[in-house]
């Protein structure tokens, strides 16, 4: 599949934003962080800023972005529509939670309830995002049991990286979120390794033999291409990344996105509650960059069964 920059930015930015919002909602309600003005302003600016920027970027991939609002009406049958509904609905408790935190200096009580609702909305939205891809039987690499857990895990991981930085800068249980980021990072690495191993060893979703029903007669080959020039379907659905490039990018995603941040987090852990913000800031940047590489691969390695019609196997 063609890796569209707008969708890559949307899924990584909003994933990190929802991950941070999820942790702020839980931490605020549990009293793990101070409900200070500085923490609230920076935290909600980053979380809601990433979410909003990501959602706006997602509309750029539409043929008619001005009609994006119509997608909300199809929530009964469309995961894309459910994602939009969940995203819009999450803004209300998130906004009220931010109001209590920033304006009244409290994240507990009824304001904490709004925080928990915002956390629930964040999980629901990311889950719907993952299901958009996991619900497509035409793409084997997406119709996979680890697709949705991958979206949730990466959102939690990148959110925890930014939460560790915020607690180091403005106070709070920095060690809790620092070690949460370490554990989440290791979990993401294990999950993605299992996912990549699975899609590499899986059977093609369709072949010319299975599509035509002529496999019993032997190998089926394309006699003549259906078109004389590349069309929209092949540009969007027929993109493929070479195996050697995919292997290199997987290594980069693991090294930059997980290994480097974990090392920087451990450096920060040595300082205890006085963790330096510099290594944690670098860890958050590296983890986010690794997530972008991983998400590019997620799209680039996906093969649609329609390519079988054009003479390529949907591997």
Order of alpha helices (4+ residues) and beta strands (2+ residues): alpha-alpha-alpha-alpha-alpha-alpha-alpha-alpha-alpha-alpha-alpha
